[in-house]
Amino acid sequence: MNPKSIEIELAGRILTIETGSLARQADGAVTVRCGDTIVLVAAVGSKEPREGVDFFPLVVDVEERMYAAGKIPGGFIKREGRPSEKSILNARLIDRPIRPSFPKNFRNELQIISTVLSVDQINPPDVLGLVGASAALTISDIPFANPVGAVRVGRVDDSWIINPTFQELEQSVLDLIIAGNKDAILMVEAEASEVSEDLILEALLYGHEAIKTIIENLENFRETVGIPKWELVVSEIDETIKNEVRELALEKVREVLKIHEKQSREDQVKQLREQTVAEILEKSPEACEKEKDIRAAFAQLEKDETRRMVLEENIRADGRGLDEIRPISCGVAVLPRTHGSGLFTRGQTQVLSILTLGTVSQGQMVDGIGIEESKRFMHHYNFPPFCTGDIGMMRGPRRREIGHGALVERALVAVIPDESEFPYTVRLVSEVLESNGSSSMASVCASTMALMDAGVPIKAPVAGIAMGLVKEDDKVAVLTDILGMEDALGDMDFKVAGTEQGVTALQMDMKVEGVDSEILREALGKARSARLFILDKIKEVIPAPREDISEFAPRIITLKIAQDKIREVIGPGGKIIRSIIEETGATIDIEDDGTVFIASRDELSAEKARQMIEMITKDAKRGDQYLGTVTKTTNFGAFVEILPGKEGLVHISRLAKGRVAKVEDVVNVGDKILVEVVDIDRQNRISLAAVLPDSSRA
């Protein structure tokens, strides 16, 4: 073994990339280390194109090993199984900037596996995995020409931080991951606390400067340890076929692309495509072997004309202006028994979001290698095939659904009230019922309405919009509220969510290079205008959260008890707390710090449970009187329970006036007796005396 390594200094932190010691049979493999967090990334590519595919068959997997954090997996099967949501999100993080960095017609199979070997709970491993993927490809023989760099940007005390630690992120108003090459930004993922558009732009430019440093070092690393790239053979469509398709279909394509309704437009495009293929094959039967190229030429013509219409005529597929938002309708309380619901329709994109409130104990336990152990706010996103008029298998959430659900969750988490203010677990589910562009941003809007409909006191409503871009040389058009086809045929998918005050989430994927800061500034500015417009539409339906939660939601009361009283409330073997639950029907959760959550559909039951707990934790004082229950009699007195789980002794001499020969002559087990505390010794033993009818003490 002859390992080689480089060290990259970023804002005082050292990033170490090493190759040659691990996974040497992969086409390219590196370890990336920051602190004691280490990620191994290996890449293997096929030298032959995969037959019969019209896409880049790239697979990215992130493997989180629990041993990396010194943990054993939970559950009955003590080994890692299906990837966690965090792993899937990190895999998407790697895929999104790497995929567009390959040649356009690259059809060779490629697999990238990022394995987290060690985590120090200080330095996050996700960005290391992305840098590692780029490094492994850069030094390999796979034709990956332009290295990609990535950093995380935070902001604490008005200062920018490159690759902040977990602890710094807790104080940061921004958590932004940016990836790009030396010329352009390719991918952005961000969560923010109502940060202004100007600060977002500043963060992007600041992060890109750090990326240039990484790329410069990767290029030097390639010169030192890289091996020659194998020659890439990319099949091009014959110009004769392109011209023939253009001659037959150009005018008709221009006509059908102006059909506003999605389904009709797609049906007409499909019909025209089949007609064009049939006409060419009829004229030249020998062209059958090139039918695939004919279809590809038609698809290219459709893309070129869609883009030309935008750039030269300012005409979009559905007839809107470049900054125009599709018609919007909003509704709340659309389902009768749920705790909150919101229906948001924008053009042919429609999302129904449903909110459920639960107790704190119903939060999600996170069994992973990170610091987070539980979540009390969750958003889940479902994208059934019927929402696009398709047929498909329903086998649980796919990577896209997990990614979109996480984006919406990031957009809303900044406005969710703290547990101390609103002691509930909050789960949102967004059901996409129709989709023609940016169902994730529609989910933000629908979920905002569901939160307010449920009476969750959010800090401010949140809305989202998807921006697009068409760029050819010096001609540039920024599009507001993009359609599905504008996403597929355009150069940018830029999703921005936020409140009136600022941005709460950001996701951007670029398909072209050379997008300068002015284009980003324009996109952010137009996104803000669109967001404010949508927020006004939402406020017309529900201007603020409802004053009370749904009658079907649990009522939760919170109280604080001393930590040394927790055992008294629980009782031996849980006896006391079980008796309270059985008597009141309430659900009771007790935190280690003494916070008690009492939940019940019936507010009176919750209040009764609260009173019982307060009685248990209340300290008896001299002079306090209680109507207690006799629990035991002896020859020297009676033990009386004055508070749940708390007893005192009434000596036989204090049971009645005069001499008592036998305790049972006065009281028996189960009798109620009014007593007064007369003394509490150093061992907290309580002495009681019976309170007689004339208020004189025995």
C-alpha positions as CSV (number, residue, x, y, z in Angstrom):
1,M,0.0,0.0,0.0
2,N,1.2,3.5,-0.8
3,P,-1.5,5.9,0.4
4,K,-1.6,9.5,-0.8
5,S,-3.4,12.3,0.9
6,I,-4.0,16.0,0.7
7,E,-5.1,18.5,3.4
8,I,-7.5,21.3,2.6
9,E,-7.8,24.2,5.0
10,L,-11.2,25.8,5.1
11,A,-11.8,28.6,7.6
12,G,-9.3,27.1,10.1
13,R,-10.7,23.5,9.7
14,I,-8.6,20.8,8.0
15,L,-10.3,18.5,5.5
16,T,-8.1,15.4,4.8
17,I,-8.6,13.3,1.7
18,E,-6.7,10.1,1.4
19,T,-6.6,7.3,-1.3
20,G,-4.7,4.1,-1.7
21,S,-5.2,2.4,1.6
22,L,-8.9,1.3,1.5
23,A,-11.2,-0.2,-1.2
24,R,-8.5,-0.4,-3.8
25,Q,-10.5,-2.5,-6.3
26,A,-13.0,0.3,-6.8
27,D,-12.4,2.6,-9.8
28,G,-11.9,5.4,-7.3
29,A,-12.0,5.4,-3.5
30,V,-11.1,8.0,-0.9
31,T,-11.6,8.6,2.8
32,V,-12.5,12.2,3.8
33,R,-11.8,13.2,7.4
34,C,-12.7,16.3,9.4
35,G,-12.0,16.0,13.1
36,D,-12.8,12.4,14.0
37,T,-15.6,12.1,11.4
38,I,-14.5,9.8,8.6
39,V,-16.4,8.9,5.4
40,L,-15.3,6.3,2.9
41,V,-16.6,6.9,-0.7
42,A,-16.1,4.4,-3.5
43,A,-17.1,4.8,-7.2
44,V,-17.4,2.1,-9.8
45,G,-18.5,2.7,-13.4
46,S,-19.2,0.4,-16.4
47,K,-17.2,1.0,-19.5
48,E,-20.0,0.0,-21.8
49,P,-23.3,2.0,-22.1
50,R,-26.4,0.3,-20.8
51,E,-28.5,-0.8,-23.7
52,G,-32.1,0.4,-24.1
53,V,-32.0,3.3,-21.6
54,D,-32.5,7.0,-22.3
55,F,-31.2,8.2,-18.9
56,F,-28.0,8.2,-16.9
57,P,-28.2,5.1,-14.7
58,L,-26.5,6.6,-11.6
59,V,-27.1,5.0,-8.2
60,V,-25.9,6.7,-5.0
61,D,-26.1,4.9,-1.7
62,V,-25.2,6.3,1.8
63,E,-24.5,3.6,4.4
64,E,-24.7,4.8,8.0
65,R,-23.0,2.3,10.3
66,M,-24.1,2.5,13.9
67,Y,-20.6,1.5,15.1
68,A,-19.5,4.8,13.7
69,A,-21.2,6.5,16.7
70,G,-20.4,3.6,19.1
71,K,-24.0,2.4,19.1
72,I,-25.8,-0.9,18.6
73,P,-28.9,-0.7,16.4
74,G,-32.2,-0.7,18.2
75,G,-35.1,-3.2,17.7
76,F,-34.9,-7.0,17.7
77,I,-32.6,-7.3,14.6
78,K,-29.3,-5.9,15.8
79,R,-27.9,-4.9,12.4
80,E,-28.5,-2.1,9.9
81,G,-31.5,-2.7,7.6
82,R,-33.2,-0.4,5.2
83,P,-31.5,3.0,4.9
84,S,-32.7,5.7,7.3
85,E,-34.4,8.9,6.0
86,K,-31.2,10.7,6.8
87,S,-29.2,8.3,4.6
88,I,-31.6,8.7,1.7
89,L,-31.5,12.5,2.0
90,N,-27.7,12.4,2.0
91,A,-27.7,10.2,-1.0
92,R,-29.9,12.7,-2.9
93,L,-27.5,15.4,-1.7
94,I,-24.7,13.6,-3.6
95,D,-26.7,12.7,-6.6
96,R,-28.0,16.1,-7.5
97,P,-24.7,17.9,-8.2
98,I,-22.9,14.9,-9.5
99,R,-25.5,13.8,-12.1
100,P,-25.4,17.1,-14.2
101,S,-21.6,17.1,-14.1
102,F,-21.4,14.2,-16.5
103,P,-21.7,14.4,-20.3
104,K,-25.2,14.9,-21.5
105,N,-25.6,11.6,-23.2
106,F,-23.7,9.5,-20.7
107,R,-25.5,6.1,-20.4
108,N,-23.0,4.0,-18.5
109,E,-23.9,2.5,-15.2
110,L,-22.3,4.2,-12.2
111,Q,-22.5,3.4,-8.5
112,I,-21.3,5.6,-5.7
113,I,-21.3,4.2,-2.2
114,S,-20.6,6.5,0.8
115,T,-20.0,4.6,4.1
116,V,-19.8,6.6,7.3
117,L,-17.1,4.9,9.3
118,S,-16.7,7.3,12.3
119,V,-18.6,10.3,13.6
120,D,-17.4,12.6,16.4
121,Q,-20.9,14.3,17.0
122,I,-19.1,17.5,16.1
123,N,-18.5,17.5,12.4
124,P,-21.5,16.4,10.2
125,P,-20.6,13.6,7.7
126,D,-23.0,14.6,4.9
127,V,-20.9,17.3,3.1
128,L,-17.8,15.0,3.6
129,G,-19.6,12.3,1.6
130,L,-20.3,14.8,-1.3
131,V,-16.7,16.0,-1.4
132,G,-15.6,12.3,-1.2
133,A,-17.8,11.3,-4.2
134,S,-16.3,14.1,-6.3
135,A,-12.8,13.2,-5.2
136,A,-13.2,9.5,-5.9
137,L,-14.6,10.3,-9.4
138,T,-11.9,12.9,-10.1
139,I,-8.9,10.5,-9.4
140,S,-10.6,7.5,-11.1
141,D,-10.6,6.5,-14.8
142,I,-14.3,7.4,-15.1
143,P,-14.8,10.3,-17.5
144,F,-15.7,12.9,-14.8
145,A,-14.0,16.0,-16.1
146,N,-15.0,18.8,-13.8
147,P,-14.6,18.2,-10.0
148,V,-17.4,19.3,-7.7
149,G,-16.9,20.9,-4.3
150,A,-19.3,21.3,-1.4
151,V,-19.5,23.2,1.8
152,R,-22.0,24.0,4.6
153,V,-22.5,27.6,5.4
154,G,-23.8,28.9,8.8
155,R,-24.2,32.3,10.4
156,V,-23.7,32.9,14.1
157,D,-23.5,36.4,15.7
158,D,-23.6,38.0,12.2
159,S,-20.5,36.1,11.1
160,W,-20.3,33.5,8.3
161,I,-19.0,30.0,9.2
162,I,-17.8,27.4,6.7
163,N,-18.6,23.9,7.7
164,P,-20.0,24.7,11.1
165,T,-20.1,22.0,13.8
166,F,-23.3,20.5,15.1
167,Q,-23.0,22.8,18.1
168,E,-22.6,25.9,16.0
169,L,-25.5,24.9,13.9
170,E,-27.8,25.0,16.9
171,Q,-27.0,28.7,17.2
172,S,-27.0,29.4,13.5
173,V,-29.9,31.3,11.7
174,L,-29.0,29.4,8.6
175,D,-28.0,25.8,7.6
176,L,-27.1,26.0,3.9
177,I,-25.3,23.3,1.9
178,I,-24.0,24.4,-1.5
179,A,-22.3,22.4,-4.2
180,G,-20.8,23.5,-7.4
181,N,-17.8,23.6,-9.8
182,K,-15.3,26.4,-10.1
183,D,-17.6,28.3,-12.5
184,A,-21.1,27.9,-11.1
185,I,-23.3,26.7,-8.3
186,L,-25.0,23.4,-9.1
187,M,-27.0,22.6,-6.0
188,V,-28.3,24.3,-2.8
189,E,-30.2,22.9,0.2
190,A,-31.0,25.2,3.0
191,E,-33.0,25.6,6.2
192,A,-33.3,29.1,7.7
193,S,-34.9,31.2,10.4
194,E,-36.7,33.8,8.3
195,V,-33.4,35.0,6.7
196,S,-33.6,37.8,4.1
197,E,-33.0,37.2,0.4
198,D,-29.9,39.5,0.5
199,L,-28.3,37.3,3.2
200,I,-29.1,34.1,1.3
201,L,-27.4,35.5,-1.8
202,E,-24.4,36.6,0.3
203,A,-24.2,33.1,1.8
204,L,-24.2,31.5,-1.7
205,L,-21.4,33.7,-2.9
206,Y,-19.4,33.2,0.3
207,G,-19.8,29.4,0.1
208,H,-18.8,29.3,-3.6
209,E,-15.5,31.0,-2.8
210,A,-14.7,28.1,-0.4
211,I,-15.8,25.6,-3.1
212,K,-13.2,27.0,-5.5
213,T,-10.5,26.2,-2.9
214,I,-11.7,22.6,-2.7
215,I,-11.8,22.2,-6.5
216,E,-8.3,23.6,-6.9
217,N,-7.0,21.0,-4.4
218,L,-8.9,18.2,-6.1
219,E,-7.4,19.1,-9.4
220,N,-3.9,19.0,-7.9
221,F,-4.8,15.7,-6.3
222,R,-5.7,14.3,-9.7
223,E,-2.4,15.4,-11.1
224,T,-0.6,13.5,-8.3
225,V,-2.6,10.3,-8.0
226,G,-5.2,10.3,-10.8
227,I,-5.2,7.7,-13.7
228,P,-6.1,8.4,-17.4
229,K,-9.8,8.6,-18.1
230,W,-11.2,5.9,-20.5
231,E,-12.6,7.3,-23.7
232,L,-16.3,8.0,-23.7
233,V,-18.2,7.1,-26.8
234,V,-21.4,9.1,-27.0
235,S,-23.8,8.3,-29.8
236,E,-25.2,11.4,-31.5
237,I,-28.4,11.7,-33.5
238,D,-27.8,11.8,-37.2
239,E,-28.2,15.3,-38.6
240,T,-30.3,13.9,-41.5
241,I,-32.8,12.5,-39.0
242,K,-32.9,15.8,-37.1
243,N,-33.6,17.7,-40.3
244,E,-36.3,15.3,-41.4
245,V,-38.1,15.5,-38.1
246,R,-37.8,19.2,-38.0
247,E,-39.2,19.6,-41.6
248,L,-42.2,17.3,-40.8
249,A,-43.1,18.4,-37.3
250,L,-41.8,22.0,-36.6
251,E,-45.0,24.0,-37.3
252,K,-47.2,21.4,-35.7
253,V,-45.0,21.3,-32.6
254,R,-45.3,25.0,-32.3
255,E,-49.0,24.8,-32.5
256,V,-49.6,22.0,-29.9
257,L,-47.1,23.5,-27.4
258,K,-49.5,26.5,-27.1
259,I,-52.3,24.2,-25.8
260,H,-52.8,25.4,-22.2
261,E,-54.3,22.3,-20.6
262,K,-51.7,19.8,-19.6
263,Q,-53.4,16.5,-20.5
264,S,-54.6,17.8,-23.9
265,R,-51.2,19.2,-24.7
266,E,-49.4,15.9,-23.7
267,D,-52.0,13.9,-25.7
268,Q,-51.5,16.1,-28.8
269,V,-47.7,15.9,-28.5
270,K,-47.8,12.1,-28.2
271,Q,-50.1,11.9,-31.2
272,L,-47.8,14.1,-33.2
273,R,-44.7,12.2,-32.2
274,E,-46.3,8.9,-33.3
275,Q,-47.5,10.4,-36.5
276,T,-44.0,11.8,-37.3
277,V,-42.3,8.5,-36.6
278,A,-44.8,6.7,-38.8
279,E,-44.4,9.1,-41.7
280,I,-40.6,8.8,-41.7
281,L,-40.7,5.0,-41.5
282,E,-43.3,4.9,-44.3
283,K,-41.0,6.9,-46.6
284,S,-37.9,5.0,-45.5
285,P,-38.6,1.5,-44.2
286,E,-34.8,0.9,-43.8
287,A,-34.9,3.6,-41.0
288,C,-36.7,1.1,-38.6
289,E,-33.4,0.5,-36.9
290,K,-33.1,4.2,-36.2
291,E,-36.6,4.6,-34.7
292,K,-35.0,5.4,-31.3
293,D,-33.1,8.3,-32.9
294,I,-36.2,9.6,-34.5
295,R,-38.0,9.7,-31.2
296,A,-35.0,11.4,-29.6
297,A,-34.9,14.0,-32.4
298,F,-38.6,14.7,-31.8
299,A,-38.0,15.2,-28.1
300,Q,-35.1,17.5,-28.8
301,L,-37.3,19.5,-31.1
302,E,-40.0,19.8,-28.5
303,K,-37.4,21.0,-25.9
304,D,-35.8,23.5,-28.4
305,E,-39.2,25.0,-29.3
306,T,-40.4,25.3,-25.7
307,R,-37.3,27.2,-24.8
308,R,-37.4,29.4,-28.0
309,M,-41.0,30.4,-27.3
310,V,-39.9,31.6,-23.8
311,L,-36.8,33.4,-24.9
312,E,-38.0,35.0,-28.1
313,E,-41.8,35.4,-27.7
314,N,-42.2,35.4,-23.9
315,I,-44.8,32.7,-24.3
316,R,-45.0,29.8,-21.9
317,A,-46.7,26.4,-22.5
318,D,-49.9,27.4,-20.7
319,G,-50.0,30.9,-22.1
320,R,-48.9,32.8,-18.9
321,G,-46.5,35.6,-18.6
322,L,-43.0,34.9,-17.2
323,D,-43.9,36.2,-13.8
324,E,-47.6,35.1,-13.7
325,I,-48.8,32.6,-11.1
326,R,-51.5,30.1,-12.0
327,P,-55.0,30.5,-10.5
328,I,-55.0,29.7,-6.7
329,S,-57.7,28.4,-4.5
330,C,-57.5,27.6,-0.8
331,G,-59.6,25.8,1.7
332,V,-59.5,24.7,5.3
333,A,-61.4,22.3,7.5
334,V,-62.2,20.1,4.5
335,L,-62.2,16.9,6.5
336,P,-64.7,16.6,9.4
337,R,-62.9,14.5,12.0
338,T,-59.2,15.4,11.5
339,H,-57.5,17.8,13.8
340,G,-56.7,20.2,11.0
341,S,-56.7,20.2,7.2
342,G,-55.8,22.5,4.3
343,L,-56.5,22.2,0.6
344,F,-54.3,24.2,-1.8
345,T,-54.8,24.2,-5.6
346,R,-52.5,26.1,-7.9
347,G,-53.4,25.5,-11.6
348,Q,-53.2,21.7,-12.1
349,T,-51.3,21.1,-8.9
350,Q,-53.4,20.2,-5.9
351,V,-52.3,19.1,-2.4
352,L,-54.4,18.1,0.7
353,S,-52.5,18.4,4.0
354,I,-53.8,16.8,7.1
355,L,-52.6,17.5,10.6
356,T,-52.7,15.2,13.7
357,L,-51.8,16.3,17.2
358,G,-50.5,13.8,19.7
359,T,-48.8,13.6,23.1
360,V,-45.0,14.2,23.5
361,S,-44.4,10.5,23.9
362,Q,-45.8,10.0,20.4
363,G,-42.8,11.8,18.8
364,Q,-40.6,9.9,16.5
365,M,-37.6,8.1,18.0
366,V,-34.5,8.5,15.8
367,D,-32.2,5.5,15.8
368,G,-29.2,6.9,13.9
369,I,-25.6,8.0,14.2
370,G,-26.5,11.7,14.7
371,I,-27.1,13.7,17.8
372,E,-30.9,13.9,17.3
373,E,-32.8,11.3,19.3
374,S,-36.4,12.3,18.8
375,K,-38.7,14.5,16.7
376,R,-41.9,16.2,17.8
377,F,-42.6,17.7,14.4
378,M,-42.9,15.6,11.3
379,H,-44.0,16.1,7.7
380,H,-44.7,13.2,5.3
381,Y,-45.4,13.6,1.6
382,N,-47.2,11.1,-0.6
383,F,-47.2,11.2,-4.4
384,P,-49.6,8.5,-5.8
385,P,-49.4,7.7,-9.5
386,F,-52.9,9.0,-10.2
387,C,-51.8,12.5,-9.4
388,T,-50.2,12.6,-12.8
389,G,-52.7,10.4,-14.5
390,D,-50.4,7.4,-14.4
391,I,-50.5,3.8,-13.2
392,G,-47.8,2.6,-10.8
393,M,-47.0,0.3,-7.9
394,M,-47.6,1.6,-4.3
395,R,-44.8,0.2,-2.2
396,G,-44.1,2.8,0.4
397,P,-42.3,6.2,0.1
398,R,-39.6,6.5,-2.6
399,R,-36.5,8.6,-2.4
400,R,-38.3,11.5,-4.1
401,E,-41.1,11.4,-1.6
402,I,-38.7,11.4,1.3
403,G,-36.8,14.3,-0.2
404,H,-39.8,16.4,-0.8
405,G,-41.3,15.6,2.6
406,A,-38.0,16.7,4.3
407,L,-37.9,20.0,2.2
408,V,-41.4,20.9,3.4
409,E,-40.5,20.0,7.0
410,R,-37.5,22.3,6.8
411,A,-39.7,25.1,5.5
412,L,-42.1,24.9,8.4
413,V,-40.0,23.9,11.4
414,A,-38.9,27.5,11.9
415,V,-42.5,28.6,12.7
416,I,-43.5,25.6,14.9
417,P,-43.9,26.8,18.6
418,D,-41.6,25.4,21.2
419,E,-42.7,22.4,23.3
420,S,-43.0,24.7,26.4
421,E,-45.5,26.8,24.5
422,F,-47.4,24.1,22.7
423,P,-46.7,20.7,24.3
424,Y,-47.9,18.5,21.4
425,T,-46.3,16.2,18.8
426,V,-47.3,17.5,15.4
427,R,-47.6,15.3,12.3
428,L,-48.5,16.6,8.9
429,V,-49.2,14.4,5.9
430,S,-49.4,16.0,2.4
431,E,-51.4,14.0,-0.2
432,V,-50.6,15.2,-3.7
433,L,-53.9,14.8,-5.6
434,E,-52.8,16.5,-8.8
435,S,-49.3,17.4,-10.0
436,N,-48.1,19.7,-12.8
437,G,-45.2,21.5,-11.2
438,S,-43.9,22.0,-7.7
439,S,-46.1,19.9,-5.6
440,S,-43.6,20.3,-2.7
441,M,-44.2,24.1,-2.6
442,A,-47.9,23.5,-2.8
443,S,-47.5,21.1,0.2
444,V,-45.9,24.0,2.1
445,C,-49.0,26.2,1.5
446,A,-51.5,23.4,2.3
447,S,-49.6,22.4,5.4
448,T,-49.6,26.0,6.6
449,M,-53.3,26.2,6.4
450,A,-53.7,22.8,8.1
451,L,-51.5,24.1,11.0
452,M,-53.6,27.2,11.4
453,D,-56.9,25.2,11.0
454,A,-55.7,23.0,13.9
455,G,-55.1,25.9,16.2
456,V,-51.3,25.4,16.3
457,P,-49.9,28.9,17.3
458,I,-47.3,29.1,14.5
459,K,-45.1,32.2,14.5
460,A,-46.2,33.2,10.9
461,P,-47.7,31.5,7.9
462,V,-45.3,30.0,5.3
463,A,-45.7,29.8,1.5
464,G,-43.5,28.4,-1.2
465,I,-42.9,28.9,-4.9
466,A,-40.8,27.2,-7.6
467,M,-38.8,29.3,-10.0
468,G,-37.3,28.2,-13.3
469,L,-34.8,29.4,-15.8
470,V,-34.2,29.3,-19.6
471,K,-30.8,30.4,-20.7
472,E,-29.2,30.4,-24.1
473,D,-26.0,32.4,-24.4
474,D,-26.9,35.9,-23.4
475,K,-30.6,35.4,-23.5
476,V,-32.1,34.7,-20.1
477,A,-35.7,34.3,-18.8
478,V,-36.5,33.6,-15.1
479,L,-39.9,31.9,-14.8
480,T,-42.2,32.1,-11.8
481,D,-44.3,29.1,-10.8
482,I,-42.9,26.6,-13.3
483,L,-44.9,23.7,-14.8
484,G,-43.7,20.2,-14.8
485,M,-42.4,20.4,-18.4
486,E,-40.7,23.7,-17.7
487,D,-38.8,21.9,-14.9
488,A,-37.9,19.0,-17.2
489,L,-36.9,21.2,-20.2
490,G,-35.5,24.2,-18.4
491,D,-32.2,25.0,-16.8
492,M,-33.1,25.5,-13.1
493,D,-35.4,24.3,-10.4
494,F,-35.3,26.8,-7.6
495,K,-37.7,26.3,-4.8
496,V,-38.0,29.1,-2.2
497,A,-40.3,28.9,0.9
498,G,-40.7,31.5,3.7
499,T,-42.8,34.0,5.6
500,E,-43.3,37.7,5.0
501,Q,-40.2,38.3,7.0
502,G,-37.8,36.0,5.2
503,V,-36.7,32.6,3.8
504,T,-37.2,29.4,5.8
505,A,-36.1,26.8,3.2
506,L,-34.3,26.8,-0.1
507,Q,-33.6,24.1,-2.7
508,M,-31.9,24.6,-6.0
509,D,-30.7,22.4,-8.8
510,M,-28.9,23.8,-11.8
511,K,-28.6,22.1,-15.2
512,V,-26.3,24.7,-16.8
513,E,-23.2,26.6,-15.9
514,G,-22.6,30.3,-15.9
515,V,-25.5,31.4,-13.7
516,D,-24.2,34.6,-12.1
517,S,-25.2,36.4,-9.0
518,E,-27.6,38.8,-10.9
519,I,-29.7,35.9,-12.1
520,L,-29.8,34.4,-8.6
521,R,-30.7,37.9,-7.2
522,E,-33.5,38.2,-9.8
523,A,-34.9,34.7,-9.0
524,L,-34.9,35.4,-5.2
525,G,-36.6,38.7,-5.7
526,K,-39.3,37.3,-8.0
527,A,-39.8,34.4,-5.6
528,R,-40.4,36.8,-2.7
529,S,-43.0,38.7,-4.7
530,A,-44.8,35.4,-5.6
531,R,-44.6,34.2,-2.0
532,L,-46.2,37.4,-0.7
533,F,-49.0,37.0,-3.3
534,I,-49.7,33.5,-2.2
535,L,-49.6,34.4,1.5
536,D,-52.3,37.0,0.8
537,K,-54.4,34.3,-0.8
538,I,-54.0,32.0,2.3
539,K,-54.9,34.8,4.7
540,E,-58.1,35.5,2.8
541,V,-59.2,32.0,3.9
542,I,-57.7,31.8,7.3
543,P,-55.8,34.9,8.5
544,A,-54.5,33.5,11.8
545,P,-54.4,30.2,13.8
546,R,-57.7,29.3,15.4
547,E,-57.9,30.2,19.0
548,D,-58.6,26.6,20.2
549,I,-57.6,23.2,18.9
550,S,-60.0,20.7,17.4
551,E,-62.6,19.1,19.7
552,F,-61.2,15.8,18.5
553,A,-57.6,16.6,19.5
554,P,-56.3,15.6,23.0
555,R,-56.2,18.3,25.6
556,I,-52.7,18.5,27.2
557,I,-51.9,20.1,30.5
558,T,-48.2,20.7,31.5
559,L,-46.9,21.0,35.0
560,K,-43.5,20.8,36.6
561,I,-42.6,18.7,39.6
562,A,-39.4,18.4,41.6
563,Q,-37.1,15.7,40.2
564,D,-37.0,14.0,43.6
565,K,-40.8,13.7,43.4
566,I,-40.9,11.6,40.2
567,R,-40.6,8.4,42.1
568,E,-43.5,9.3,44.3
569,V,-45.7,10.0,41.3
570,I,-44.8,6.7,39.6
571,G,-44.9,4.7,42.8
572,P,-43.5,1.2,43.4
573,G,-43.7,-0.8,40.1
574,G,-45.7,2.1,38.6
575,K,-48.6,1.5,41.0
576,I,-49.4,5.1,41.7
577,I,-49.3,6.4,38.1
578,R,-51.4,3.4,36.9
579,S,-54.0,4.2,39.4
580,I,-54.3,7.8,38.3
581,I,-54.5,6.7,34.6
582,E,-57.2,4.1,35.4
583,E,-59.2,6.6,37.5
584,T,-59.0,9.5,35.1
585,G,-58.5,7.9,31.6
586,A,-55.7,10.4,30.9
587,T,-52.3,9.7,29.3
588,I,-49.4,10.8,31.5
589,D,-45.8,11.3,30.4
590,I,-43.1,12.4,32.8
591,E,-39.7,13.7,31.5
592,D,-36.5,13.3,33.4
593,D,-36.4,17.0,34.3
594,G,-39.8,16.7,36.1
595,T,-42.0,18.0,33.3
596,V,-45.3,16.2,33.3
597,F,-47.6,16.1,30.3
598,I,-51.2,15.1,30.9
599,A,-53.3,14.4,27.9
600,S,-57.0,13.5,27.6
601,R,-59.9,14.1,25.1
602,D,-61.9,15.3,28.2
603,E,-60.5,18.4,29.7
604,L,-62.1,17.6,33.1
605,S,-60.3,14.3,33.2
606,A,-57.0,16.0,32.5
607,E,-57.6,18.5,35.2
608,K,-58.5,15.7,37.7
609,A,-55.2,13.9,36.9
610,R,-53.3,17.2,37.4
611,Q,-54.9,17.7,40.8
612,M,-54.0,14.1,41.9
613,I,-50.4,14.6,40.8
614,E,-50.2,17.9,42.6
615,M,-51.5,16.2,45.8
616,I,-48.9,13.5,45.5
617,T,-46.1,16.0,45.1
618,K,-47.4,18.4,47.7
619,D,-45.3,18.5,50.9
620,A,-47.3,18.1,54.1
621,K,-46.8,21.0,56.6
622,R,-47.6,21.3,60.3
623,G,-51.2,22.5,60.8
624,D,-52.4,21.1,57.4
625,Q,-55.6,19.2,57.6
626,Y,-56.6,16.2,55.4
627,L,-59.5,13.9,55.0
628,G,-57.4,10.7,54.9
629,T,-58.0,7.0,54.6
630,V,-57.0,4.4,57.2
631,T,-54.7,1.9,55.6
632,K,-53.5,-0.1,58.6
633,T,-54.2,-0.4,62.3
634,T,-51.8,-1.5,65.0
635,N,-51.9,-1.8,68.8
636,F,-50.2,1.6,69.0
637,G,-52.2,3.6,66.4
638,A,-53.6,3.9,62.8
639,F,-51.7,4.7,59.6
640,V,-53.7,7.2,57.5
641,E,-53.0,8.0,53.8
642,I,-53.3,11.8,53.6
643,L,-52.0,12.2,50.0
644,P,-51.6,9.5,47.3
645,G,-48.7,7.3,48.4
646,K,-48.1,9.4,51.5
647,E,-49.0,8.2,55.0
648,G,-48.8,9.4,58.6
649,L,-49.4,7.8,62.0
650,V,-52.2,8.8,64.4
651,H,-51.0,7.5,67.8
652,I,-53.7,5.8,69.8
653,S,-53.6,8.6,72.3
654,R,-54.6,11.1,69.6
655,L,-57.5,9.1,68.1
656,A,-60.3,10.3,70.5
657,K,-61.0,12.1,73.8
658,G,-60.0,10.1,76.8
659,R,-58.4,6.7,76.9
660,V,-58.8,4.3,73.9
661,A,-58.4,0.7,74.8
662,K,-58.2,-0.6,71.2
663,V,-57.6,1.2,67.9
664,E,-60.4,-0.7,66.2
665,D,-62.9,0.7,68.7
666,V,-62.5,4.0,66.9
667,V,-61.4,3.3,63.3
668,N,-60.9,0.4,60.9
669,V,-59.1,0.0,57.6
670,G,-60.8,1.9,54.9
671,D,-62.5,4.5,57.2
672,K,-62.2,8.1,56.3
673,I,-60.9,10.3,59.1
674,L,-60.1,14.0,59.3
675,V,-56.6,14.5,60.6
676,E,-54.1,17.3,61.2
677,V,-50.3,17.2,60.8
678,V,-48.7,17.8,64.2
679,D,-45.1,17.0,63.5
680,I,-42.6,15.9,60.7
681,D,-39.3,14.5,61.9
682,R,-36.0,14.6,60.1
683,Q,-36.7,11.3,58.3
684,N,-39.9,12.9,56.9
685,R,-42.1,10.7,59.1
686,I,-45.5,12.4,59.7
687,S,-47.3,12.4,63.0
688,L,-51.1,13.0,62.8
689,A,-53.9,13.7,65.2
690,A,-57.6,13.2,64.6
691,V,-59.6,16.3,64.3
692,L,-62.7,15.9,66.5
693,P,-66.1,17.3,65.7
694,D,-65.7,20.2,68.2
695,S,-62.3,20.9,66.6
696,S,-60.5,20.0,69.8
697,R,-57.6,17.7,69.5
698,A,-57.5,14.4,71.3
